[in-house]
Amino acid sequence: MAKDDRAVQLRRGVIELAILALLDREPRYGGQIVEDLGARPGLEASSGTVYPLLTRLRAAGFVDTVWRESPVGPPRKYYSLTPTGRSEMHSLTFAWREMNVALDGLLEEVET
């Protein structure tokens, strides 16, 4: 696997967790998710990244969708977490924090 491919895979996992975390707060439509991620440096993601992830999350049963009227323009598809999605978000959050602590410790050892 090329260096860039590894970085893309790592980033995809981080963005997936970020999407689940955003949806844990409230339902959002796709464009809103792209905007919310873009407001957080390091989590920026294009619609070409976000929509396939949302499709995969829906296929896995982690999110549901509902169409809602928009105050401007056509109806929008809103995404919300399912109970299974909330459980997945908590599991991934725990794993992320555990790995982050371990990796930070290792990197500190290497840097000193």
Phi and psi restraints in degrees (range 20) as a CNS / XPLOR table:
assign (resid 1 and name C) (resid 2 and name N)
       (resid 2 and name CA) (resid 2 and name C) 1.0 -70.1 20.0 2
assign (resid 2 and name N) (resid 2 and name CA)
       (resid 2 and name C) (resid 3 and name N) 1.0 156.8 20.0 2
assign (resid 2 and name C) (resid 3 and name N)
       (resid 3 and name CA) (resid 3 and name C) 1.0 -55.1 20.0 2
assign (resid 3 and name N) (resid 3 and name CA)
       (resid 3 and name C) (resid 4 and name N) 1.0 -45.8 20.0 2
assign (resid 3 and name C) (resid 4 and name N)
       (resid 4 and name CA) (resid 4 and name C) 1.0 -62.9 20.0 2
assign (resid 4 and name N) (resid 4 and name CA)
       (resid 4 and name C) (resid 5 and name N) 1.0 -37.5 20.0 2
assign (resid 4 and name C) (resid 5 and name N)
       (resid 5 and name CA) (resid 5 and name C) 1.0 -63.5 20.0 2
assign (resid 5 and name N) (resid 5 and name CA)
       (resid 5 and name C) (resid 6 and name N) 1.0 -38.9 20.0 2
assign (resid 5 and name C) (resid 6 and name N)
       (resid 6 and name CA) (resid 6 and name C) 1.0 -65.0 20.0 2
assign (resid 6 and name N) (resid 6 and name CA)
       (resid 6 and name C) (resid 7 and name N) 1.0 -42.2 20.0 2
assign (resid 6 and name C) (resid 7 and name N)
       (resid 7 and name CA) (resid 7 and name C) 1.0 -64.3 20.0 2
assign (resid 7 and name N) (resid 7 and name CA)
       (resid 7 and name C) (resid 8 and name N) 1.0 -39.3 20.0 2
assign (resid 7 and name C) (resid 8 and name N)
       (resid 8 and name CA) (resid 8 and name C) 1.0 -64.1 20.0 2
assign (resid 8 and name N) (resid 8 and name CA)
       (resid 8 and name C) (resid 9 and name N) 1.0 -43.6 20.0 2
assign (resid 8 and name C) (resid 9 and name N)
       (resid 9 and name CA) (resid 9 and name C) 1.0 -63.4 20.0 2
assign (resid 9 and name N) (resid 9 and name CA)
       (resid 9 and name C) (resid 10 and name N) 1.0 -43.6 20.0 2
assign (resid 9 and name C) (resid 10 and name N)
       (resid 10 and name CA) (resid 10 and name C) 1.0 -61.9 20.0 2
assign (resid 10 and name N) (resid 10 and name CA)
       (resid 10 and name C) (resid 11 and name N) 1.0 -46.3 20.0 2
assign (resid 10 and name C) (resid 11 and name N)
       (resid 11 and name CA) (resid 11 and name C) 1.0 -62.6 20.0 2
assign (resid 11 and name N) (resid 11 and name CA)
       (resid 11 and name C) (resid 12 and name N) 1.0 -40.6 20.0 2
assign (resid 11 and name C) (resid 12 and name N)
       (resid 12 and name CA) (resid 12 and name C) 1.0 -59.9 20.0 2
assign (resid 12 and name N) (resid 12 and name CA)
       (resid 12 and name C) (resid 13 and name N) 1.0 -41.6 20.0 2
assign (resid 12 and name C) (resid 13 and name N)
       (resid 13 and name CA) (resid 13 and name C) 1.0 -64.4 20.0 2
assign (resid 13 and name N) (resid 13 and name CA)
       (resid 13 and name C) (resid 14 and name N) 1.0 -40.2 20.0 2
assign (resid 13 and name C) (resid 14 and name N)
       (resid 14 and name CA) (resid 14 and name C) 1.0 -66.2 20.0 2
assign (resid 14 and name N) (resid 14 and name CA)
       (resid 14 and name C) (resid 15 and name N) 1.0 -44.2 20.0 2
assign (resid 14 and name C) (resid 15 and name N)
       (resid 15 and name CA) (resid 15 and name C) 1.0 -64.5 20.0 2
assign (resid 15 and name N) (resid 15 and name CA)
       (resid 15 and name C) (resid 16 and name N) 1.0 -37.8 20.0 2
assign (resid 15 and name C) (resid 16 and name N)
       (resid 16 and name CA) (resid 16 and name C) 1.0 -60.5 20.0 2
assign (resid 16 and name N) (resid 16 and name CA)
       (resid 16 and name C) (resid 17 and name N) 1.0 -45.4 20.0 2
assign (resid 16 and name C) (resid 17 and name N)
       (resid 17 and name CA) (resid 17 and name C) 1.0 -64.5 20.0 2
assign (resid 17 and name N) (resid 17 and name CA)
       (resid 17 and name C) (resid 18 and name N) 1.0 -40.3 20.0 2
assign (resid 17 and name C) (resid 18 and name N)
       (resid 18 and name CA) (resid 18 and name C) 1.0 -61.9 20.0 2
assign (resid 18 and name N) (resid 18 and name CA)
       (resid 18 and name C) (resid 19 and name N) 1.0 -40.8 20.0 2
assign (resid 18 and name C) (resid 19 and name N)
       (resid 19 and name CA) (resid 19 and name C) 1.0 -63.5 20.0 2
assign (resid 19 and name N) (resid 19 and name CA)
       (resid 19 and name C) (resid 20 and name N) 1.0 -45.5 20.0 2
assign (resid 19 and name C) (resid 20 and name N)
       (resid 20 and name CA) (resid 20 and name C) 1.0 -59.7 20.0 2
assign (resid 20 and name N) (resid 20 and name CA)
       (resid 20 and name C) (resid 21 and name N) 1.0 -41.3 20.0 2
assign (resid 20 and name C) (resid 21 and name N)
       (resid 21 and name CA) (resid 21 and name C) 1.0 -64.7 20.0 2
assign (resid 21 and name N) (resid 21 and name CA)
       (resid 21 and name C) (resid 22 and name N) 1.0 -41.4 20.0 2
assign (resid 21 and name C) (resid 22 and name N)
       (resid 22 and name CA) (resid 22 and name C) 1.0 -62.1 20.0 2
assign (resid 22 and name N) (resid 22 and name CA)
       (resid 22 and name C) (resid 23 and name N) 1.0 -42.7 20.0 2
assign (resid 22 and name C) (resid 23 and name N)
       (resid 23 and name CA) (resid 23 and name C) 1.0 -72.3 20.0 2
assign (resid 23 and name N) (resid 23 and name CA)
       (resid 23 and name C) (resid 24 and name N) 1.0 -19.3 20.0 2
assign (resid 23 and name C) (resid 24 and name N)
       (resid 24 and name CA) (resid 24 and name C) 1.0 -68.1 20.0 2
assign (resid 24 and name N) (resid 24 and name CA)
       (resid 24 and name C) (resid 25 and name N) 1.0 -27.0 20.0 2
assign (resid 24 and name C) (resid 25 and name N)
       (resid 25 and name CA) (resid 25 and name C) 1.0 -75.7 20.0 2
assign (resid 25 and name N) (resid 25 and name CA)
       (resid 25 and name C) (resid 26 and name N) 1.0 -47.5 20.0 2
assign (resid 25 and name C) (resid 26 and name N)
       (resid 26 and name CA) (resid 26 and name C) 1.0 -169.9 20.0 2
assign (resid 26 and name N) (resid 26 and name CA)
       (resid 26 and name C) (resid 27 and name N) 1.0 157.3 20.0 2
assign (resid 26 and name C) (resid 27 and name N)
       (resid 27 and name CA) (resid 27 and name C) 1.0 -61.5 20.0 2
assign (resid 27 and name N) (resid 27 and name CA)
       (resid 27 and name C) (resid 28 and name N) 1.0 146.9 20.0 2
assign (resid 27 and name C) (resid 28 and name N)
       (resid 28 and name CA) (resid 28 and name C) 1.0 -142.6 20.0 2
assign (resid 28 and name N) (resid 28 and name CA)
       (resid 28 and name C) (resid 29 and name N) 1.0 154.5 20.0 2
assign (resid 28 and name C) (resid 29 and name N)
       (resid 29 and name CA) (resid 29 and name C) 1.0 -93.3 20.0 2
assign (resid 29 and name N) (resid 29 and name CA)
       (resid 29 and name C) (resid 30 and name N) 1.0 162.7 20.0 2
assign (resid 29 and name C) (resid 30 and name N)
       (resid 30 and name CA) (resid 30 and name C) 1.0 -53.9 20.0 2
assign (resid 30 and name N) (resid 30 and name CA)
       (resid 30 and name C) (resid 31 and name N) 1.0 -47.4 20.0 2
assign (resid 30 and name C) (resid 31 and name N)
       (resid 31 and name CA) (resid 31 and name C) 1.0 -61.9 20.0 2
assign (resid 31 and name N) (resid 31 and name CA)
       (resid 31 and name C) (resid 32 and name N) 1.0 -34.6 20.0 2
assign (resid 31 and name C) (resid 32 and name N)
       (resid 32 and name CA) (resid 32 and name C) 1.0 -66.8 20.0 2
assign (resid 32 and name N) (resid 32 and name CA)
       (resid 32 and name C) (resid 33 and name N) 1.0 -38.8 20.0 2
assign (resid 32 and name C) (resid 33 and name N)
       (resid 33 and name CA) (resid 33 and name C) 1.0 -63.4 20.0 2
assign (resid 33 and name N) (resid 33 and name CA)
       (resid 33 and name C) (resid 34 and name N) 1.0 -44.6 20.0 2
assign (resid 33 and name C) (resid 34 and name N)
       (resid 34 and name CA) (resid 34 and name C) 1.0 -58.8 20.0 2
assign (resid 34 and name N) (resid 34 and name CA)
       (resid 34 and name C) (resid 35 and name N) 1.0 -44.8 20.0 2
assign (resid 34 and name C) (resid 35 and name N)
       (resid 35 and name CA) (resid 35 and name C) 1.0 -64.0 20.0 2
assign (resid 35 and name N) (resid 35 and name CA)
       (resid 35 and name C) (resid 36 and name N) 1.0 -45.8 20.0 2
assign (resid 35 and name C) (resid 36 and name N)
       (resid 36 and name CA) (resid 36 and name C) 1.0 -62.5 20.0 2
assign (resid 36 and name N) (resid 36 and name CA)
       (resid 36 and name C) (resid 37 and name N) 1.0 -41.0 20.0 2
assign (resid 36 and name C) (resid 37 and name N)
       (resid 37 and name CA) (resid 37 and name C) 1.0 -66.0 20.0 2
assign (resid 37 and name N) (resid 37 and name CA)
       (resid 37 and name C) (resid 38 and name N) 1.0 -40.8 20.0 2
assign (resid 37 and name C) (resid 38 and name N)
       (resid 38 and name CA) (resid 38 and name C) 1.0 -63.7 20.0 2
assign (resid 38 and name N) (resid 38 and name CA)
       (resid 38 and name C) (resid 39 and name N) 1.0 -23.4 20.0 2
assign (resid 38 and name C) (resid 39 and name N)
       (resid 39 and name CA) (resid 39 and name C) 1.0 -78.7 20.0 2
assign (resid 39 and name N) (resid 39 and name CA)
       (resid 39 and name C) (resid 40 and name N) 1.0 -5.3 20.0 2
assign (resid 39 and name C) (resid 40 and name N)
       (resid 40 and name CA) (resid 40 and name C) 1.0 -116.5 20.0 2
assign (resid 40 and name N) (resid 40 and name CA)
       (resid 40 and name C) (resid 41 and name N) 1.0 106.5 20.0 2
assign (resid 40 and name C) (resid 41 and name N)
       (resid 41 and name CA) (resid 41 and name C) 1.0 -53.2 20.0 2
assign (resid 41 and name N) (resid 41 and name CA)
       (resid 41 and name C) (resid 42 and name N) 1.0 132.7 20.0 2
assign (resid 41 and name C) (resid 42 and name N)
       (resid 42 and name CA) (resid 42 and name C) 1.0 94.6 20.0 2
assign (resid 42 and name N) (resid 42 and name CA)
       (resid 42 and name C) (resid 43 and name N) 1.0 -15.8 20.0 2
assign (resid 42 and name C) (resid 43 and name N)
       (resid 43 and name CA) (resid 43 and name C) 1.0 -111.2 20.0 2
assign (resid 43 and name N) (resid 43 and name CA)
       (resid 43 and name C) (resid 44 and name N) 1.0 9.0 20.0 2
assign (resid 43 and name C) (resid 44 and name N)
       (resid 44 and name CA) (resid 44 and name C) 1.0 -57.8 20.0 2
assign (resid 44 and name N) (resid 44 and name CA)
       (resid 44 and name C) (resid 45 and name N) 1.0 137.5 20.0 2
assign (resid 44 and name C) (resid 45 and name N)
       (resid 45 and name CA) (resid 45 and name C) 1.0 -149.3 20.0 2
assign (resid 45 and name N) (resid 45 and name CA)
       (resid 45 and name C) (resid 46 and name N) 1.0 140.4 20.0 2
assign (resid 45 and name C) (resid 46 and name N)
       (resid 46 and name CA) (resid 46 and name C) 1.0 -80.1 20.0 2
assign (resid 46 and name N) (resid 46 and name CA)
       (resid 46 and name C) (resid 47 and name N) 1.0 165.6 20.0 2
assign (resid 46 and name C) (resid 47 and name N)
       (resid 47 and name CA) (resid 47 and name C) 1.0 -63.1 20.0 2
assign (resid 47 and name N) (resid 47 and name CA)
       (resid 47 and name C) (resid 48 and name N) 1.0 -28.3 20.0 2
assign (resid 47 and name C) (resid 48 and name N)
       (resid 48 and name CA) (resid 48 and name C) 1.0 -67.8 20.0 2
assign (resid 48 and name N) (resid 48 and name CA)
       (resid 48 and name C) (resid 49 and name N) 1.0 -17.9 20.0 2
assign (resid 48 and name C) (resid 49 and name N)
       (resid 49 and name CA) (resid 49 and name C) 1.0 -94.9 20.0 2
assign (resid 49 and name N) (resid 49 and name CA)
       (resid 49 and name C) (resid 50 and name N) 1.0 -44.7 20.0 2
assign (resid 49 and name C) (resid 50 and name N)
       (resid 50 and name CA) (resid 50 and name C) 1.0 -67.6 20.0 2
assign (resid 50 and name N) (resid 50 and name CA)
       (resid 50 and name C) (resid 51 and name N) 1.0 -47.5 20.0 2
assign (resid 50 and name C) (resid 51 and name N)
       (resid 51 and name CA) (resid 51 and name C) 1.0 -64.1 20.0 2
assign (resid 51 and name N) (resid 51 and name CA)
       (resid 51 and name C) (resid 52 and name N) 1.0 -41.8 20.0 2
assign (resid 51 and name C) (resid 52 and name N)
       (resid 52 and name CA) (resid 52 and name C) 1.0 -62.9 20.0 2
assign (resid 52 and name N) (resid 52 and name CA)
       (resid 52 and name C) (resid 53 and name N) 1.0 -35.8 20.0 2
assign (resid 52 and name C) (resid 53 and name N)
       (resid 53 and name CA) (resid 53 and name C) 1.0 -65.4 20.0 2
assign (resid 53 and name N) (resid 53 and name CA)
       (resid 53 and name C) (resid 54 and name N) 1.0 -41.6 20.0 2
assign (resid 53 and name C) (resid 54 and name N)
       (resid 54 and name CA) (resid 54 and name C) 1.0 -62.0 20.0 2
assign (resid 54 and name N) (resid 54 and name CA)
       (resid 54 and name C) (resid 55 and name N) 1.0 -39.9 20.0 2
assign (resid 54 and name C) (resid 55 and name N)
       (resid 55 and name CA) (resid 55 and name C) 1.0 -62.5 20.0 2
assign (resid 55 and name N) (resid 55 and name CA)
       (resid 55 and name C) (resid 56 and name N) 1.0 -43.5 20.0 2
assign (resid 55 and name C) (resid 56 and name N)
       (resid 56 and name CA) (resid 56 and name C) 1.0 -66.1 20.0 2
assign (resid 56 and name N) (resid 56 and name CA)
       (resid 56 and name C) (resid 57 and name N) 1.0 -40.9 20.0 2
assign (resid 56 and name C) (resid 57 and name N)
       (resid 57 and name CA) (resid 57 and name C) 1.0 -64.3 20.0 2
assign (resid 57 and name N) (resid 57 and name CA)
       (resid 57 and name C) (resid 58 and name N) 1.0 -37.1 20.0 2
assign (resid 57 and name C) (resid 58 and name N)
       (resid 58 and name CA) (resid 58 and name C) 1.0 -68.6 20.0 2
assign (resid 58 and name N) (resid 58 and name CA)
       (resid 58 and name C) (resid 59 and name N) 1.0 -43.6 20.0 2
assign (resid 58 and name C) (resid 59 and name N)
       (resid 59 and name CA) (resid 59 and name C) 1.0 -62.0 20.0 2
assign (resid 59 and name N) (resid 59 and name CA)
       (resid 59 and name C) (resid 60 and name N) 1.0 -31.5 20.0 2
assign (resid 59 and name C) (resid 60 and name N)
       (resid 60 and name CA) (resid 60 and name C) 1.0 -80.2 20.0 2
assign (resid 60 and name N) (resid 60 and name CA)
       (resid 60 and name C) (resid 61 and name N) 1.0 -7.3 20.0 2
assign (resid 60 and name C) (resid 61 and name N)
       (resid 61 and name CA) (resid 61 and name C) 1.0 84.3 20.0 2
assign (resid 61 and name N) (resid 61 and name CA)
       (resid 61 and name C) (resid 62 and name N) 1.0 14.6 20.0 2
assign (resid 61 and name C) (resid 62 and name N)
       (resid 62 and name CA) (resid 62 and name C) 1.0 -87.2 20.0 2
assign (resid 62 and name N) (resid 62 and name CA)
       (resid 62 and name C) (resid 63 and name N) 1.0 -23.3 20.0 2
assign (resid 62 and name C) (resid 63 and name N)
       (resid 63 and name CA) (resid 63 and name C) 1.0 -133.6 20.0 2
assign (resid 63 and name N) (resid 63 and name CA)
       (resid 63 and name C) (resid 64 and name N) 1.0 151.8 20.0 2
assign (resid 63 and name C) (resid 64 and name N)
       (resid 64 and name CA) (resid 64 and name C) 1.0 -113.6 20.0 2
assign (resid 64 and name N) (resid 64 and name CA)
       (resid 64 and name C) (resid 65 and name N) 1.0 163.0 20.0 2
assign (resid 64 and name C) (resid 65 and name N)
       (resid 65 and name CA) (resid 65 and name C) 1.0 -129.2 20.0 2
assign (resid 65 and name N) (resid 65 and name CA)
       (resid 65 and name C) (resid 66 and name N) 1.0 153.2 20.0 2
assign (resid 65 and name C) (resid 66 and name N)
       (resid 66 and name CA) (resid 66 and name C) 1.0 -148.6 20.0 2
assign (resid 66 and name N) (resid 66 and name CA)
       (resid 66 and name C) (resid 67 and name N) 1.0 140.1 20.0 2
assign (resid 66 and name C) (resid 67 and name N)
       (resid 67 and name CA) (resid 67 and name C) 1.0 -86.3 20.0 2
assign (resid 67 and name N) (resid 67 and name CA)
       (resid 67 and name C) (resid 68 and name N) 1.0 135.0 20.0 2
assign (resid 67 and name C) (resid 68 and name N)
       (resid 68 and name CA) (resid 68 and name C) 1.0 -130.7 20.0 2
assign (resid 68 and name N) (resid 68 and name CA)
       (resid 68 and name C) (resid 69 and name N) 1.0 146.8 20.0 2
assign (resid 68 and name C) (resid 69 and name N)
       (resid 69 and name CA) (resid 69 and name C) 1.0 -63.8 20.0 2
assign (resid 69 and name N) (resid 69 and name CA)
       (resid 69 and name C) (resid 70 and name N) 1.0 145.8 20.0 2
assign (resid 69 and name C) (resid 70 and name N)
       (resid 70 and name CA) (resid 70 and name C) 1.0 -106.3 20.0 2
assign (resid 70 and name N) (resid 70 and name CA)
       (resid 70 and name C) (resid 71 and name N) 1.0 143.7 20.0 2
assign (resid 70 and name C) (resid 71 and name N)
       (resid 71 and name CA) (resid 71 and name C) 1.0 -64.2 20.0 2
assign (resid 71 and name N) (resid 71 and name CA)
       (resid 71 and name C) (resid 72 and name N) 1.0 -24.2 20.0 2
assign (resid 71 and name C) (resid 72 and name N)
       (resid 72 and name CA) (resid 72 and name C) 1.0 -136.5 20.0 2
assign (resid 72 and name N) (resid 72 and name CA)
       (resid 72 and name C) (resid 73 and name N) 1.0 130.4 20.0 2
assign (resid 72 and name C) (resid 73 and name N)
       (resid 73 and name CA) (resid 73 and name C) 1.0 85.0 20.0 2
assign (resid 73 and name N) (resid 73 and name CA)
       (resid 73 and name C) (resid 74 and name N) 1.0 -167.2 20.0 2
assign (resid 73 and name C) (resid 74 and name N)
       (resid 74 and name CA) (resid 74 and name C) 1.0 -73.6 20.0 2
assign (resid 74 and name N) (resid 74 and name CA)
       (resid 74 and name C) (resid 75 and name N) 1.0 168.4 20.0 2
assign (resid 74 and name C) (resid 75 and name N)
       (resid 75 and name CA) (resid 75 and name C) 1.0 -59.0 20.0 2
assign (resid 75 and name N) (resid 75 and name CA)
       (resid 75 and name C) (resid 76 and name N) 1.0 155.7 20.0 2
assign (resid 75 and name C) (resid 76 and name N)
       (resid 76 and name CA) (resid 76 and name C) 1.0 -118.6 20.0 2
assign (resid 76 and name N) (resid 76 and name CA)
       (resid 76 and name C) (resid 77 and name N) 1.0 145.7 20.0 2
assign (resid 76 and name C) (resid 77 and name N)
       (resid 77 and name CA) (resid 77 and name C) 1.0 -88.5 20.0 2
assign (resid 77 and name N) (resid 77 and name CA)
       (resid 77 and name C) (resid 78 and name N) 1.0 117.2 20.0 2
assign (resid 77 and name C) (resid 78 and name N)
       (resid 78 and name CA) (resid 78 and name C) 1.0 -97.2 20.0 2
assign (resid 78 and name N) (resid 78 and name CA)
       (resid 78 and name C) (resid 79 and name N) 1.0 140.3 20.0 2
assign (resid 78 and name C) (resid 79 and name N)
       (resid 79 and name CA) (resid 79 and name C) 1.0 -109.0 20.0 2
assign (resid 79 and name N) (resid 79 and name CA)
       (resid 79 and name C) (resid 80 and name N) 1.0 138.5 20.0 2
assign (resid 79 and name C) (resid 80 and name N)
       (resid 80 and name CA) (resid 80 and name C) 1.0 -139.1 20.0 2
assign (resid 80 and name N) (resid 80 and name CA)
       (resid 80 and name C) (resid 81 and name N) 1.0 154.1 20.0 2
assign (resid 80 and name C) (resid 81 and name N)
       (resid 81 and name CA) (resid 81 and name C) 1.0 -73.8 20.0 2
assign (resid 81 and name N) (resid 81 and name CA)
       (resid 81 and name C) (resid 82 and name N) 1.0 140.8 20.0 2
assign (resid 81 and name C) (resid 82 and name N)
       (resid 82 and name CA) (resid 82 and name C) 1.0 -88.9 20.0 2
assign (resid 82 and name N) (resid 82 and name CA)
       (resid 82 and name C) (resid 83 and name N) 1.0 167.9 20.0 2
assign (resid 82 and name C) (resid 83 and name N)
       (resid 83 and name CA) (resid 83 and name C) 1.0 -56.8 20.0 2
assign (resid 83 and name N) (resid 83 and name CA)
       (resid 83 and name C) (resid 84 and name N) 1.0 -37.8 20.0 2
assign (resid 83 and name C) (resid 84 and name N)
       (resid 84 and name CA) (resid 84 and name C) 1.0 -65.0 20.0 2
assign (resid 84 and name N) (resid 84 and name CA)
       (resid 84 and name C) (resid 85 and name N) 1.0 -39.2 20.0 2
assign (resid 84 and name C) (resid 85 and name N)
       (resid 85 and name CA) (resid 85 and name C) 1.0 -65.1 20.0 2
assign (resid 85 and name N) (resid 85 and name CA)
       (resid 85 and name C) (resid 86 and name N) 1.0 -38.6 20.0 2
assign (resid 85 and name C) (resid 86 and name N)
       (resid 86 and name CA) (resid 86 and name C) 1.0 -65.0 20.0 2
assign (resid 86 and name N) (resid 86 and name CA)
       (resid 86 and name C) (resid 87 and name N) 1.0 -42.0 20.0 2
assign (resid 86 and name C) (resid 87 and name N)
       (resid 87 and name CA) (resid 87 and name C) 1.0 -62.8 20.0 2
assign (resid 87 and name N) (resid 87 and name CA)
       (resid 87 and name C) (resid 88 and name N) 1.0 -42.2 20.0 2
assign (resid 87 and name C) (resid 88 and name N)
       (resid 88 and name CA) (resid 88 and name C) 1.0 -62.7 20.0 2
assign (resid 88 and name N) (resid 88 and name CA)
       (resid 88 and name C) (resid 89 and name N) 1.0 -41.7 20.0 2
assign (resid 88 and name C) (resid 89 and name N)
       (resid 89 and name CA) (resid 89 and name C) 1.0 -61.1 20.0 2
assign (resid 89 and name N) (resid 89 and name CA)
       (resid 89 and name C) (resid 90 and name N) 1.0 -44.1 20.0 2
assign (resid 89 and name C) (resid 90 and name N)
       (resid 90 and name CA) (resid 90 and name C) 1.0 -65.1 20.0 2
assign (resid 90 and name N) (resid 90 and name CA)
       (resid 90 and name C) (resid 91 and name N) 1.0 -40.8 20.0 2
assign (resid 90 and name C) (resid 91 and name N)
       (resid 91 and name CA) (resid 91 and name C) 1.0 -63.8 20.0 2
assign (resid 91 and name N) (resid 91 and name CA)
       (resid 91 and name C) (resid 92 and name N) 1.0 -45.5 20.0 2
assign (resid 91 and name C) (resid 92 and name N)
       (resid 92 and name CA) (resid 92 and name C) 1.0 -66.1 20.0 2
assign (resid 92 and name N) (resid 92 and name CA)
       (resid 92 and name C) (resid 93 and name N) 1.0 -37.2 20.0 2
assign (resid 92 and name C) (resid 93 and name N)
       (resid 93 and name CA) (resid 93 and name C) 1.0 -62.7 20.0 2
assign (resid 93 and name N) (resid 93 and name CA)
       (resid 93 and name C) (resid 94 and name N) 1.0 -45.3 20.0 2
assign (resid 93 and name C) (resid 94 and name N)
       (resid 94 and name CA) (resid 94 and name C) 1.0 -60.9 20.0 2
assign (resid 94 and name N) (resid 94 and name CA)
       (resid 94 and name C) (resid 95 and name N) 1.0 -47.4 20.0 2
assign (resid 94 and name C) (resid 95 and name N)
       (resid 95 and name CA) (resid 95 and name C) 1.0 -61.9 20.0 2
assign (resid 95 and name N) (resid 95 and name CA)
       (resid 95 and name C) (resid 96 and name N) 1.0 -42.7 20.0 2
assign (resid 95 and name C) (resid 96 and name N)
       (resid 96 and name CA) (resid 96 and name C) 1.0 -59.5 20.0 2
assign (resid 96 and name N) (resid 96 and name CA)
       (resid 96 and name C) (resid 97 and name N) 1.0 -48.7 20.0 2
assign (resid 96 and name C) (resid 97 and name N)
       (resid 97 and name CA) (resid 97 and name C) 1.0 -64.7 20.0 2
assign (resid 97 and name N) (resid 97 and name CA)
       (resid 97 and name C) (resid 98 and name N) 1.0 -41.1 20.0 2
assign (resid 97 and name C) (resid 98 and name N)
       (resid 98 and name CA) (resid 98 and name C) 1.0 -63.2 20.0 2
assign (resid 98 and name N) (resid 98 and name CA)
       (resid 98 and name C) (resid 99 and name N) 1.0 -46.7 20.0 2
assign (resid 98 and name C) (resid 99 and name N)
       (resid 99 and name CA) (resid 99 and name C) 1.0 -66.7 20.0 2
assign (resid 99 and name N) (resid 99 and name CA)
       (resid 99 and name C) (resid 100 and name N) 1.0 -38.3 20.0 2
assign (resid 99 and name C) (resid 100 and name N)
       (resid 100 and name CA) (resid 100 and name C) 1.0 -62.8 20.0 2
assign (resid 100 and name N) (resid 100 and name CA)
       (resid 100 and name C) (resid 101 and name N) 1.0 -44.3 20.0 2
assign (resid 100 and name C) (resid 101 and name N)
       (resid 101 and name CA) (resid 101 and name C) 1.0 -62.4 20.0 2
assign (resid 101 and name N) (resid 101 and name CA)
       (resid 101 and name C) (resid 102 and name N) 1.0 -46.3 20.0 2
assign (resid 101 and name C) (resid 102 and name N)
       (resid 102 and name CA) (resid 102 and name C) 1.0 -63.1 20.0 2
assign (resid 102 and name N) (resid 102 and name CA)
       (resid 102 and name C) (resid 103 and name N) 1.0 -44.3 20.0 2
assign (resid 102 and name C) (resid 103 and name N)
       (resid 103 and name CA) (resid 103 and name C) 1.0 -68.3 20.0 2
assign (resid 103 and name N) (resid 103 and name CA)
       (resid 103 and name C) (resid 104 and name N) 1.0 -40.7 20.0 2
assign (resid 103 and name C) (resid 104 and name N)
       (resid 104 and name CA) (resid 104 and name C) 1.0 -58.5 20.0 2
assign (resid 104 and name N) (resid 104 and name CA)
       (resid 104 and name C) (resid 105 and name N) 1.0 -42.5 20.0 2
assign (resid 104 and name C) (resid 105 and name N)
       (resid 105 and name CA) (resid 105 and name C) 1.0 -61.7 20.0 2
assign (resid 105 and name N) (resid 105 and name CA)
       (resid 105 and name C) (resid 106 and name N) 1.0 -44.4 20.0 2
assign (resid 105 and name C) (resid 106 and name N)
       (resid 106 and name CA) (resid 106 and name C) 1.0 -63.6 20.0 2
assign (resid 106 and name N) (resid 106 and name CA)
       (resid 106 and name C) (resid 107 and name N) 1.0 -45.1 20.0 2
assign (resid 106 and name C) (resid 107 and name N)
       (resid 107 and name CA) (resid 107 and name C) 1.0 -64.2 20.0 2
assign (resid 107 and name N) (resid 107 and name CA)
       (resid 107 and name C) (resid 108 and name N) 1.0 -35.7 20.0 2
assign (resid 107 and name C) (resid 108 and name N)
       (resid 108 and name CA) (resid 108 and name C) 1.0 -64.0 20.0 2
assign (resid 108 and name N) (resid 108 and name CA)
       (resid 108 and name C) (resid 109 and name N) 1.0 -39.2 20.0 2
assign (resid 108 and name C) (resid 109 and name N)
       (resid 109 and name CA) (resid 109 and name C) 1.0 -62.8 20.0 2
assign (resid 109 and name N) (resid 109 and name CA)
       (resid 109 and name C) (resid 110 and name N) 1.0 -41.5 20.0 2
assign (resid 109 and name C) (resid 110 and name N)
       (resid 110 and name CA) (resid 110 and name C) 1.0 -69.3 20.0 2
assign (resid 110 and name N) (resid 110 and name CA)
       (resid 110 and name C) (resid 111 and name N) 1.0 -36.8 20.0 2
assign (resid 110 and name C) (resid 111 and name N)
       (resid 111 and name CA) (resid 111 and name C) 1.0 -77.3 20.0 2
assign (resid 111 and name N) (resid 111 and name CA)
       (resid 111 and name C) (resid 112 and name N) 1.0 -17.8 20.0 2
